[in-house]
Amino acid sequence: MDILEANIVELNDSLYKEKQGILYKYVLEAVEKPLIERALERTYGNQLKAAKILGINRNTIRTKIKKLGIDPAKWKI
């Protein structure tokens, strides 16, 4: 079991109760932005390479970058 899986398994009961009905969306939003930012950091802001690392389409990453308010230029050298 990896670290992320272990953390998800350990979500406490209060979180399940508090976020009932939106738990999936809540967890996805908490993980998605930092994950995309890290991929962009590793690729110096190259969206195509970041998309390949994440296994998603380049149009998908561009849409998510816009939706999440991420500035890829931040990592360009």
Buried (B, 14 or more C-beta within 10 A) or exposed (E): EEEEEEEEEEEEEEEEEEBEEEBEEEBEEEEBBEBBBBBBEEBEBBBEBBBBBBEBEEEEBBEBBEEEEBEBEEBEE
